Amino acid sequence: MYRSKVKEPASLAQARTFIATPCWLDRRCAKHSGNGGKMFKPSIRLVGKVLRAIVVCNGDSITSVSKLTDITYSHTLKVLRWLAEKEIIEMR
């Protein structure tokens, strides 16, 4: 499986792009495969410092993840740690 290089974001805007990005970046999910070839952009939803939802494209479907234990992407966890270090979110 293709894995993207794990790297830290430089800003919150970049973190929003990096977070929950699937490892297989060259594939599109079923919902977006016919959408003019546009890739689905993962996003996070923050309410204050509380992470409310992470929207993930796993190559087959769009999933909204609300529990951190559901996240399996190592680079997503790295970005979450970075957000916590910058005190943008609080990890408990």
N, C-alpha and C positions, 0 to 999 in steps of 0.2 A: 504494500500500500504506500502511496506517495505521502510523505510527511513534510509539511512546511517547516522551515527553520524557526525555532523558537526564539523570539526576541522580545525585548521589553518595549512598551510604547513610550513615546516621548511626551505625550500630552493626553488629556482626557478624550479629546476628539479622536486621536489615534487609537486609544484604548477601546472606544466604542466600535471602531472598525475591526480591531483585532479580536475582541472578545467573542468566544464561542464559535470562532471560525472553524469549519470542519477541516480535517486533515486532507481530504481529497478536494482540493480547490479547483481542479479542472473539470469537475462534474457538476451538473445542475440537478436540483430536485425536480420531482414530477410536476409540481405546480409552476415552476419557473422555466422549464425546458422549452416551452413554446412562447415565452414572453420576450420575443425579439432577441433572444440570446443573452439576456441580462442575467448576471449572477445575483443570487439573493444575498443581501448584505445583512449579516447578523447584527443584533442590537441589544442593548441593555436598557432596563427601565429602572431609574433610581428615584426614590422618594426620600428626600433628605439624604441620609447616609445609608438608608436601607435598600438593599437590592431586592426589587420586587419580582423581576422576571428577566430571564435570558431567553432570547428567541434564537433557536438553533435550526440550521438546515443540515440534516444528516445525509443528504444525497438522495433520499427518497421522499421525505416529507418535511414540513415545517412544524417544529415542536416548540412549545413554550415551557421552559423549565423554571420552576420556582424553588426547588430545593437544591442546595449546593452539592448534596450527595449524589445527585443525578448526573453531574457533570463528569465526563470521562476524558476530556481532552486536556492533556498535560499543559499545553500552552494557554488554555483558558484559565487554569488554576494559577499559572504564573502571572497572568494579567490581573487576576483577582487579588493576588498578593501585592502586586504593584499598586493597585488602587487603594488597598488597605494601608500600605506604607505611606502613600501620599495623603492619607486620611480623607480620601474621597468616599470610601465605604469603611465600615467596621466589620471585621471578621470575628465571629464568636464561636 
